[in-house]
């Protein structure tokens, strides 16, 4: 039995669809576990200063992982490994050992240096914390510096497992990561206090990395330490990875500053910010990341072949489907925000005030989901075209703009009673303390909107004919989503009198049935429009799900 289970872990997956469905399934599982993790945290602590300290401690380690650990990402290393393995059987092994040795020493040295500067960094990053809280953040941050080391190593080992088409191991890593964090909340926090939560994170990061060790050892592909570097290879990897790393890191920079501003606000503001951001990240991961990753290899292939017409058509198709899914989800998140937050987080110490404030922040964040999803697609498209400069400049400007907006709205809130009243009235949070935190999601969402507009404009200029066909879909989906939101909102008022809203089941049923009714109305509108994306979804479900005799997840013909 044990051998059979291990055999599943090490099974090679050759089919493109099979790998995609596997990764997609485990990504969904990981997101569910992340929501469970947040629910337990909300129940245990509520939106309090304790969680503010916990979330604040992640900022420096996360920044190190994004800027250093992500330099050895799968998309960067795999082409090098394949190229060298084809030329020379041992070429791939030598290359990965060279990169592994350099990277390991580099990230350990970075974390060691940062360890000594953590007190000064935290003092400037979190000016709103008193000396006692600041001391705790410093201690938590120093322990969390182990996290980017383990996750960075997991990136390298994940490259090796994916190069051998062992996607199961790679897909399991985030599952173990979240399970360990949940275990830390349940078992380590009662014994060790707040540091116990951090121990759970470190344990999760270690499992994220360690689950792949047996495979690489068994197949003789485990990297070896080398002290004589091939600087030519290292320079080539850095040349490709650095622009991508800083493009990805720009959002983390924005987040770091926004959380720094939140430390000046009411206790629990950082927790509210993180809870709402994590909730909006679920559709971002499922839609934006999935579509941009799925389109990436096709975009590379069509661009390299010189067929720019097919390249643009693929982008049009991907953008239309992203809009098809994103706009309705944005609508439902805004209308059903209180039901979503209360169902997922509403337990224990997470009270009704916490729910309303988090729901308001979620509504503002949700408005940017479509912009973030399209931005991911544009960035991938430019990467496929070998252009890393434009995404880097656009995201860099976006980071500065987002920080400036967040700070500007925060100041405006404190100086303009009219602005404060408009925000609180629109989001129905007038009687709740701490509503100043809503200025930060507002800055984020407007920044994401302008970033998307800039990239869309640049792409339309570089690849003619993109906007016209996409805007037709946007008009249809926006109209259908407006009807969907109207119906869902009115159904909420109807079910308000049907279900007991003092129970989680009652709140869930109110939101679920209202959302279901809204979706039904939106689909009817799309049917009247004879929407092409709806037809595509139906054909996919009908042919590939309801007719299992068709080859859904078998090996692709060209790969057999």
N, C-alpha and C positions, 0 to 999 in steps of 0.2 A: 504493500500500500504506500509506504514512504517513497519507494523508488518511482512508483507511478505518479505521485504528486510532484516529485522533483523533476520527473520527465516532462510534465506540463510546463513547469517553470522554464525549462531549457529547450522547449520545442521551437523549431525554426518555423517562422511564418513568412511564406513567400508571396502570397497574394496581396496586392495593393489594398483591395477593399477589406480583406480580412484584417490586415494590420490597422487600417483606419477605424473599423468598427471596434476592434479591441481597445485601441487607445481612447476612442471616444467614450466607450462604456466605462473604462476605469477613470477617465477624467470626470465623468458624471458622478461616479462613486466617491471620488475625492472631494468634489464640491459638496456632496451631501454630508460627508464627514466633517468638512469645514463648517457647514451650517450647524451640525450637531455640536461641534467644538464651541462655536459662538453662543449657542443656546445655553450650554453648561456654564460658560463664563458669565453670561448675562444673569443666569439664575443664581449663581454663586455670589456675584459681586454687585450686579446692577451697573448703571452708568456712574461709577464713583472714581475717586482719586486713585484707588488701588489699581484699577484697570488703566488709568491714565499712565501710571508709572510703568506698567507691564508693556503697553503698546509703545511708549516713548523709547523704551530700552531696545526696541528692534531697529530704530532708524539708522544708527551707525553701522551695525552688522549687515543690515539689508543693503545699504549703500555699497559696502565693500563687496558683497556678493555680486551685485549688479554690475559694478565697474571693474572688478577683478575676476571673480569667479565665472562670469558669463563670457569671458574672453575665450574660453575653451568650450564653446557650445557645440552641439551636435552638427548644426548646419555649417560650421566653420571647419571642423576637423574631419568629418567623414569623407569629403571629396579628396583631401590629402591622403588619407589612409587607403582609399580605394586606388588612387593613382599610383602610389608607391608599392602597394601589394601586387598590382598587375605587372609592374616593371621588374620587381624583385620580391621573392617570397618573404624575405626578412625585412624588406623595406618599410612595411607598415609598422612592424614591431619596433624597429629602431626609431622611427619617427615619433611614435607615441611615447616611447621611453624618454626621448629627448624633451618633448613637450611636457610630459608628466613631471620630470625632474625640475625643469625650470619653473613651471607653474607652482608646484608644491612649495618650493623654497620662496618664491615670490609672494604667495598669499600668506604663508606663515610669517614671513618677515613683515609684511604689511600689517597683519593683525597684531604682531608683537610691538611694532612702533605705535600703532593706534592705542594699544593697551595703556601705554604711559601717558597719552594725551587725552584719554577719555574724560578726566575731570574738567579740563579746560574746554573741550568740545561740548560737553553736556551743559556747562555753565552758560555758554553762548547760545546753544540750541534751544534750551528750555528755561528762558529767563523768568518764567512765571512760577517755577517751583521754589519752595522754601528750602533752606539748607538740609533739613531732614529728608525730604522727598528727593532732593538732588543727590544726596548720598546713596539712597537706595537705587536710583536710576544708574548711577555710576557702577555700583556693584553688579547689577543685573546685566548691564551692557558688557562689562568685562567678561562675564561668563558666556554671554551670547556670541562673543567673538570666535568661539569654536565652531559656530554654525556655518559661516561662509567657508571655512576650511573643509568641513565634511561635505557640504553641498557642492563646492567646487570640484572636489575629488569625484563626487557622484556624477558630475557632468562628464568627466573624462571616462569613467567606467561605463556610463550610459552610452557614450559614443561607441565603445567596443562592443557592447551587447547589441546595439542597433545595427552596427555594421555587419554583425553576424545574423541579423534578422531575428533576434530574441527579444521581441517587443514586450512579451509578457512581464519580464523582469523590470524593464524600464517603466511599464505602466503601473506596476505594483508599488514602486518607490514612494510616490506621494500618499498612497493609502497608508503605508506603515508610518510615514511622517505624521499624518494627522492622528492616527491611532495612538502613537506615543504621546502626543500633546494632550489628547483626551485623558490618557492614563495619568499623566502628570497632574492634571487638574483634580482628578478623582482621588489619586493615591498619594502623590508626592506633596501637594499643597498642604493637606492637613498635618503632615509630619514635619515639613521644612519651612512652611510659610511661603511667601511670594517667590523666594528663590527656587522653590519646588516646581513652580510653573515653568521656570527657565530650564531646570533640569530635564523636564519633559520635552522641551523644544530641542535641546541638545541631543537627547536620546533619539528623537525623531529624525534629526539630521544625520545621526550616525547610521540608523537603520536605512535611511534613504540611500546611503552610500554602501553599507555593508551587505545588503541583500544581493548585490551584484558581484561580490568578491568570489564566492565559490565557483561561479561560472568561468570567470576570467582565469582563475587558477587552474581549473580542470582542463581548460582548452589551451593552456600554455600561452596565453596572450596578456598575462599580467605585466604591467610596465615595471621596468627596473630603474633604480636610481643610477644616474650617470652624472659625473661631475665635469665631463668634457662636452660642452654644448655645441650643437650644429647651429650657429647663429643665423645661417642663411634660412633655415626652416623656421626658426623662431620669428625672424623679421617678416617672413611671408605671412605667417599666421596673424601676427600683430597688425600688419598692414590691412588685412581684411577685417579682423575682429574689432579693432579699436573704434572705427566710426560706428559700427553697429552697437557696440557696447555703450558708447556715449549717447546714441540715439535712444536706446532702451533706458539708460540711466537718467535721462532728462525728467521723466515722470517721477522717479524716485527723489530727485532734487526738489521738484515742486512739492511733493508730499512732505519732505523733511521740513521745508520752510512753513508750510501750512500747519503742520503739527506743532511747530515752534510757536506760531501765533496762537494756536489753541491752548498752549500751556499758560497763556496770560488770561484765559477766560475762566468761567465757572468750573469748579471741580466736576469731572465726568465728561467734559467737552471732548477730550481726545478719544474717550471710549465711544461716544456718540458718533464722532467722525469716522472711526474705524468700523464700527458695526454697520453703518449705512454704506460705507464704501465697499465693504466685503459683500454685502447683499447685491449691490449693483454689479459687482464683478462676476456674479454667476452667469447671467446672460452674455456678458462680455466674453467670458471664456468659451461658453458653449457655441455662440454664434460667430463673433468676430475672429477669435483665434482659430476655430475650426475651419471656417471658410477661407481665411487667409492662408493657412497652412495647406489646405487641400488644393488651393489654386496655385501655390508656389511652384511646384515642379512643372506644371503645365505651362505656366508663364515663362519659366526658364527655357523650356524646350521650344516654345513658339518664337521667343525672342532670338535665341541662338540660331534658329533656322532661317531667320530673316523675314518671317511671315508676320509683319506688324499688324496686319488686318486681323488675323486670328488672335494675336496677343490682345488687341483692343476688344475683340468680341468676348474673349474669356473674362476680361475685366468688367465689361458691361454685364455679362451674365452673373458674375460673382457679386457685383455691387447691387444688382436688382434683387437678388435673393437675400442679401444682407438687409436691405431696406424692407423686404417682404416680412422678415421675421422681427426686425428691430423695432419698427414703428409701433406695431401692435403691443409688443412687450413694454415699450416705454409708456404707452397709454394705460395699460393695465397696472403697471407699477405705480403710476401717479394716482390713478383712481382707487386702487386697492391697497395703497401704501400702509395704512394702519392695520389692515387685516394681515398683510404679509409679515409685518414686523411683530405684531402681537402673537401670531401663530408660531413663528420661528424662534423668537427671543423672549416672548412674554411668559416668564416663570420666575419663581423665587423673588429675589430682590429687584428684578427689573420691573418697575412699577409703571403705572399708566402715564405719568409724566415722561418717563424715559421713552416709552413707546411713541408718544406723540412727537417728541423732539426728534427721535431717530427716524420716524416716518416722514417728517418734514424734510430732513436732510436727504433721505432716500429719494424723495420726489425730485429734489433738485439734481442730485447725482444722476438719477434715471434719465433725465432730459438729455444727458450727454452720451447715453449708451450708443445711439446711432452714429454720433460723430466719432466716438472712439473706435467703433467697429469698422467704419469706412477708413479711418486713419490707418488702422492695422493693414487693411487691404492695399492702400496706396503705398505704404512703406515697403510691403512685400513686393509690390510690382516694381518699384524702383530698384530694390535689391536684385530682382530677377533680371532687370535690364543692366545690372552692373553699376548702378548709380547710387552710391552711398552718401554723396555730398548733399543733395537736396533734402532727403529726410533728416539728415543731421542738422542742417541749418534751420529747417522748419520746426523741428522738435526743440532745438535750443532756444529759438525765439519764443516758442510756446511756453517753455519752462519759465522764462523771465516774465512773460506776459501774465501767466497764471499767478505767480507769486505777487506781482504788482497789483493785480485785480483783487486777490484775497486780502492783501493789506489795505488797499484802497476802500473796499467795501466794509472792512472792519472799522476803519476810521470814520467812514460815512455813517455807519450804524450808531456810533457813539456821539456823533455831532449833529445828526439830523433826525429828529423825532418823526418826521414825515416818512423817511426811508424805513425806519424801524417799524412804524405802524403799517406801512404797505406790506412789508415782508410778513409780519406776524398775522395780519388779517388774511392775506392771500393763502397762507398755509395753516390757518386756524390754530395758532399757538400763542395767542395774546396773553393768556393767563399763566404761561409757563416761564420759569426763570432760565436763563442761559441761552436764549434764542440767538445771541450774537454768533454762536457757532455756525449758524446757517449761512453766514457771509462767506465762509471758506468753500463749501460745496458750490456756491454760486460763482465764485471766482474760478474754480476748477472747470465747471461746465461751460462757462463763456469762453474760457481759454481753449477748451477742446473744440468748441464750435469754430473759432477762428483758425485753429490749426487745420481742421478738416477743410475749411474753405480755401486756405492757402494751398494745401496739397492737391485739392480738386482742381483749382485754377491752373496750377503748374502742369498737372497731368493732362488736362484738356488742351493746353497749349502744346504739349509734346506729342499727344496722340489724339488727333482730331476725331470728332464724331462720337465722343464718349458721352457727353452730357445729355444730348437730346433724347436718346433712347432710355437713359436712366431716369430722367425727370418724368417721363410718362408713367413709369411704375410708381414713382414717389407720389404723384398726384392721386393715383388710384388707391394706394395703400393709406395715404393720409386721410382721404375721404372715408374709406372703410373704417379706419381706426377712430375717426371722430364719432362715427355712428356707434362703434363698439364702446367707446368711453361713455357716451351719453346713455346707452342702454344699461351698461354695468353700474353707472352711478345711480340711476333710478331704481334698479333692482336692489342695490344696497339699502335704499330707504324702505323698500317693500319688505325685504327679509329682516330688517331691523326689528320689525314687529312679530316676526315668526320665530326667531331663534333667541335663546338665552345668551346674551352677549357677555355675561359674567363668566362664561366657561370658554375654554380654548376650543372645544368642539363647536360651540355655537358661532364663535368668531370665524373659525375655519369654514364652516358650512355657508355662512353669509357671504364670505369672499369667494369661495369656490363656485357657488351657484350663480352669483352675480357675474363673475368672470366668464363662466360657461355661457351664460345668456348673451353677454357682450360678444364673445367669440362667434357664436352662432349668427348674430346680427351682422358682424363684420364679414363673415364668409358669404352670407347672402348678397351683400353689396358687391363683393369681388366677383361673385357668379354673374351678377348683372353686368359688370364691366367686362366679363369674359377674360379675367385676368390670367396672363400666361404663366406667372409663377405659381398660382394656385393649381393650374393644370399640371405643371411639372411635379409639384408635390404629390398630387393625386396619382399621377402615372408612376412615380417612384414607389409609392406605397403599394399600389395595385400590382405592379409587375415584380417588384423585388421583395415585398413583404408578404403579400397575400398569395403569391404564387411561388412557394419555396423551391419548386422544381427548377426555376431559373437559377443560374449560377450567381448567387449573391456574394458569397465570401470565399469562393474558390479561387485558386490561382488564376491570375489574368492570363489570357491566351498567349500574349507575347512573352510571358515569363515562364511558360511551361517548357 
